[in-house]
Amino acid sequence: MFLTSLALSPDHDIPAPLLTELTALYAANREFQALSGDFPDPDDIRPEQVARALAEELAHPEAEVLLARSEGRLVGVAITLAHHPDPADPDPWIGLLMVAADIHRQGYGLRLASLVEDRFRSAGRTAVRLAVLDGNDRALAFWTSLGYQPIAHRPDRGKGRPCTVLRRTLNEV
């Protein structure tokens, strides 16, 4: 598996074939989409909605959208934030980590999380945070199995949804 950073065209467009792959990835994770409320209808996620959501993420200068590919296939996406808007928060964040639904529980999520952590570690960062929405028990179990520890329970900054904030120290490998 390897990561590439999503690069938008000067018009902020995502190439059509990639947008098709991304839309399929988002749509296949229906359970998460229903929980998050990020799209009006989790059963009908459209390319223009995915493009708009990614453009909104990338509007933040500290954000990066990472595409995970394996054997030529888009297997996952991670959205990271190098610096949180709260100056009291020193850690980078994983805002989203999503793996293609048909390959859940096959180690891709673990590998993607490790690659994201490696990027932060190589940038000299010593810890990473993320938030898991209440009700997303599988995600909470996944992240705690990787050594992430709950440090707070509060509404998320974007939509006020209740979530658990987790943190993991990035030790040298």
C-alpha positions in Angstrom: 0.0 0.0 0.0 1.2 3.5 -0.7 -0.1 7.0 -0.1 -0.4 10.0 -2.4 -1.6 13.4 -1.5 -4.8 14.5 -3.4 -3.8 17.4 -5.7 -6.6 19.5 -7.1 -6.4 21.1 -10.4 -6.1 24.9 -10.6 -9.9 25.0 -10.8 -10.0 22.9 -7.7 -11.5 19.9 -9.6 -10.8 16.3 -8.9 -10.2 14.2 -12.0 -13.4 12.4 -13.0 -12.0 8.8 -12.7 -10.6 9.6 -9.2 -13.9 11.2 -8.2 -15.7 8.1 -9.3 -13.4 5.9 -7.1 -13.8 8.3 -4.1 -17.6 8.4 -4.4 -17.8 4.6 -4.5 -15.5 4.4 -1.4 -17.7 6.9 0.5 -21.0 5.4 -0.6 -19.9 1.9 0.3 -19.4 3.0 3.9 -23.1 3.6 4.3 -23.2 2.8 8.1 -20.6 5.5 8.8 -22.3 8.0 6.4 -25.6 7.5 8.1 -24.1 8.1 11.5 -22.0 11.1 10.5 -24.8 13.0 8.6 -22.1 14.4 6.3 -24.3 13.7 3.3 -28.0 14.4 2.9 -28.9 10.9 1.9 -26.4 8.1 2.8 -28.0 5.9 0.2 -27.5 8.4 -2.6 -24.0 9.9 -2.3 -23.2 11.9 -5.4 -19.8 12.8 -7.0 -20.4 16.5 -6.6 -21.2 16.0 -2.9 -17.9 14.2 -2.4 -16.0 16.8 -4.4 -17.5 19.6 -2.3 -16.8 17.8 1.0 -13.1 17.3 0.0 -12.8 20.8 -1.3 -14.1 22.1 2.1 -11.5 19.9 3.9 -8.7 21.2 1.7 -9.8 24.8 2.2 -8.0 24.6 5.5 -4.3 25.2 4.8 -3.2 22.6 7.3 -5.3 19.8 5.8 -4.2 17.0 3.6 -6.2 14.3 1.8 -4.2 11.1 1.5 -5.2 8.4 -1.0 -4.3 4.8 -0.2 -3.7 2.5 -3.2 -2.9 -1.2 -3.3 -2.4 -3.1 -6.5 -3.7 0.0 -8.5 -7.0 0.2 -6.5 -8.1 3.0 -4.2 -8.5 1.1 -0.9 -8.8 4.0 1.5 -8.6 7.7 2.2 -7.3 9.6 5.2 -7.8 13.3 5.9 -5.3 14.8 8.3 -4.7 18.2 9.9 -1.2 19.1 10.7 -2.2 21.7 13.4 -5.5 21.9 15.2 -7.2 25.3 15.1 -7.1 25.4 18.9 -3.6 26.8 19.8 -3.7 24.9 23.1 -3.7 21.6 21.1 -0.2 20.7 20.0 -1.0 17.5 18.1 -1.8 16.8 14.5 -5.2 15.1 13.9 -6.6 12.3 11.8 -9.9 13.8 10.7 -11.1 10.8 8.7 -9.7 7.3 7.9 -11.9 5.3 5.7 -11.3 1.9 4.0 -13.3 0.4 1.1 -16.1 -1.5 2.8 -15.5 -4.8 0.9 -12.0 -5.1 2.4 -12.8 -4.2 6.0 -11.1 -6.4 8.6 -8.3 -7.4 6.3 -5.6 -5.2 7.7 -5.9 -2.2 5.4 -7.1 0.1 8.1 -4.2 -0.9 10.3 -1.7 -0.3 7.4 -3.3 3.0 6.5 -3.2 4.2 10.1 0.4 3.2 10.4 1.4 5.1 7.2 -0.4 8.2 8.4 1.4 7.9 11.8 4.7 7.4 10.0 4.2 10.7 8.1 3.6 12.5 11.3 6.5 10.8 13.1 8.9 11.7 10.2 7.7 15.3 10.5 8.9 15.3 14.1 5.4 15.1 15.7 5.2 13.2 19.0 1.5 12.4 19.2 -1.7 12.3 17.1 -5.3 12.8 18.0 -8.6 11.9 16.4 -12.3 11.9 17.3 -14.8 9.0 17.1 -18.4 9.8 16.8 -20.7 8.4 19.5 -22.3 5.2 18.2 -19.4 4.2 16.1 -18.4 1.4 18.3 -16.4 -0.5 15.6 -14.2 2.6 15.1 -13.7 3.1 18.8 -12.6 -0.6 19.2 -10.3 -0.2 16.1 -8.5 2.9 17.4 -8.2 1.6 21.0 -6.8 -1.7 19.7 -4.0 0.5 18.1 -3.1 2.1 21.4 -5.2 5.3 21.2 -6.4 6.4 24.6 -9.6 8.4 25.3 -8.8 11.8 26.6 -12.0 13.7 26.4 -15.7 13.4 25.4 -17.1 16.5 23.7 -18.9 17.8 20.7 -16.9 17.9 17.5 -15.9 21.3 16.2 -17.6 21.1 12.8 -21.1 20.0 13.6 -21.4 19.6 17.4 -21.8 15.9 17.2 -20.9 14.1 20.4 -17.6 12.2 20.2 -14.7 10.7 22.1 -11.3 12.3 21.5 -8.4 9.9 21.5 -4.7 10.4 21.5 -1.7 8.2 20.9 1.9 9.0 21.6 4.1 8.4 18.5 7.1 6.5 19.8 10.2 6.0 17.6 9.9 2.9 15.4 
